[in-house]
Every structure is written in structure tokens, then in C-alpha cells.
Amino acid sequence: CDDDAVGTVHRAWAVTVLVMVAFFAASIIEATKLNEDYEEGSRASFALELAAYWSAILHLILAITGTFILKRFSTAFTVGCLLGVTVVISQQNLLLFAAFYGYSHGSPFMNIIFADMAFALFVILSFFALTLGHFRKYIITR
């Protein structure tokens, strides 16, 4: 990895972006299915529906911004901000996993799929943050 530090970070980011795009789609599906199968007089949590939509938006913005930072604008400040935002969104995914794993409203199968994807993205984003933190001196260009 030390021989091609920039390539290692870019490959790790490519895998992360692929998973984030899949998670974006799963977030939109989860938010729309959350209120489909509810009993009469019962409603799924609006907060969890909003959290699913919000996480979709944040992951899309992170994918676009992170790609721009790594490819075009790799200053110490922007790489540090990317590292911080990646860690925060990684922790958000852990909270999404905890919130959706045993949730009974909507489609229980989709809730578990969404929760498992959130946990996988927590692990992947954490790994990317460790990789970026380790090789940041090779990434920073100015």
C-alpha cells in the first residue's frame, strides 16, 4: 500500500462511493415503504422516515464532494474536512442501524436490509477514514 498510497485511497474511495450509491437507493425505498404496511390507526415514525431521506441526501452529497476533493482540490483543509465529515456520517450510519434494525412498521424485511446496509457502510466509511488518515500526507497536494 505504501508504494501506491494515492491509488490505495482512490480505490478505497471508489468502493465507498459504490456502496453509498446503493445505500442512496435503499434509503429512498425504505422511506417510501415505511408507511405502506401499517395497521389501521397506526403510523410509522415520521422521524425515521425523515432520517432515511436525510441520510440519502447526505450520502449523495458526500460522494460528490469527496470525489471532487480527492481528484481536484486536495488541500490540507479540504482533506481534513472530508476526514471529519466521513467519520461523522459513519457514526450516523451506526445510529441508523440501531434505529431501524428491530423497527416493526413498514416492511420488516426492508427495515433489516436498510439497517444491515447502514452497518456495512459504517464499517466501510470507518475503514476509508482510517485509510485516508494514514495516507493523508500523500493526498495533500498544496
C-alpha positions in Angstrom: 0.0 0.0 0.0 2.8 2.4 0.7 4.1 2.0 -2.8 0.9 3.4 -4.3 -0.7 5.4 -1.5 -2.8 7.7 -3.7 -4.1 4.7 -5.7 -5.0 2.9 -2.4 -7.0 5.9 -1.2 -8.7 6.3 -4.6 -9.6 2.6 -4.8 -11.0 2.7 -1.3 -13.0 5.8 -2.2 -14.3 4.1 -5.3 -15.6 1.1 -3.3 -17.1 3.5 -0.7 -18.9 5.5 -3.4 -20.4 2.4 -5.0 -21.8 1.3 -1.6 -23.0 4.9 -0.9 -24.9 4.9 -4.2 -26.6 1.5 -3.3 -27.4 2.9 0.1 -28.9 6.0 -1.5 -31.3 3.8 -3.4 -32.1 1.7 -0.4 -32.7 4.9 1.7 -35.3 6.2 -0.8 -37.0 2.7 -1.0 -37.0 2.4 2.8 -38.5 5.9 3.3 -41.3 5.2 0.9 -42.1 1.7 2.2 -42.1 2.8 5.8 -45.8 3.7 5.8 -47.1 1.1 3.3 -47.9 -1.8 5.7 -49.3 -0.2 8.7 -52.4 -1.2 10.8 -55.5 1.0 11.0 -54.8 3.9 13.3 -51.1 3.2 13.4 -48.4 5.3 11.7 -44.7 4.8 11.3 -42.4 7.3 12.9 -42.1 10.5 10.8 -38.7 11.0 12.4 -37.4 7.7 11.0 -38.9 8.5 7.6 -37.1 11.8 7.6 -33.9 10.2 8.8 -34.0 7.8 5.8 -34.5 10.7 3.3 -31.9 12.8 5.1 -29.3 10.0 5.1 -29.9 9.5 1.3 -29.2 13.2 0.7 -26.1 13.3 2.9 -24.5 10.2 1.3 -25.1 11.6 -2.2 -23.5 14.9 -1.2 -20.6 13.1 0.5 -20.0 11.0 -2.7 -19.9 14.1 -4.9 -17.9 16.3 -2.6 -15.5 13.6 -1.6 -14.8 12.8 -5.3 -14.2 16.5 -6.0 -11.8 16.9 -3.1 -9.8 13.7 -3.8 -9.5 14.4 -7.6 -9.2 18.2 -7.9 -8.9 20.1 -4.6 -6.7 18.2 -2.2 -5.5 20.9 0.3 -4.9 20.2 3.9 -8.1 21.9 4.9 -10.4 20.1 2.5 -8.8 16.7 3.2 -9.2 17.3 6.9 -12.9 18.4 6.4 -13.5 15.2 4.3 -12.0 13.1 7.0 -14.1 14.7 9.7 -17.4 14.5 7.7 -16.6 10.9 6.8 -16.3 10.0 10.5 -19.4 11.8 11.4 -21.5 10.2 8.7 -20.0 6.9 9.6 -21.3 7.3 13.2 -24.7 8.4 11.8 -24.9 5.1 9.9 -24.3 3.2 13.2 -27.2 5.1 14.7 -29.4 4.3 11.7 -28.5 0.6 12.1 -29.6 0.8 15.8 -32.8 2.7 15.0 -34.0 0.5 12.0 -32.9 -3.0 13.0 -35.9 -4.0 15.0 -38.4 -1.5 13.8 -41.8 -3.1 13.2 -43.6 -0.6 11.0 -43.4 -0.7 7.2 -41.7 -3.7 5.7 -39.8 -5.6 8.4 -37.6 -7.2 5.7 -36.8 -3.8 4.2 -36.0 -2.4 7.6 -33.5 -5.1 8.2 -31.9 -4.7 4.8 -31.6 -1.0 5.3 -30.2 -1.5 8.8 -27.6 -4.0 7.5 -26.6 -1.7 4.7 -26.2 1.1 7.2 -23.9 -1.1 9.3 -21.9 -2.2 6.3 -21.5 1.5 5.3 -20.4 2.3 8.9 -17.6 -0.3 8.6 -16.7 0.8 5.1 -16.6 4.5 5.9 -14.6 3.8 9.1 -12.1 1.9 7.0 -11.9 4.6 4.4 -11.4 7.2 7.2 -8.5 5.2 8.6 -7.0 4.8 5.1 -7.3 8.5 4.4 -5.9 9.5 7.7 -2.9 7.2 7.3 -2.1 8.3 3.8 -3.2 12.0 4.0 0.4 13.3 3.5 0.4 11.7 0.1 -3.0 13.0 -0.8 -2.5 16.7 0.1 -1.1 18.5 -2.9 -0.9 22.1 -1.8 
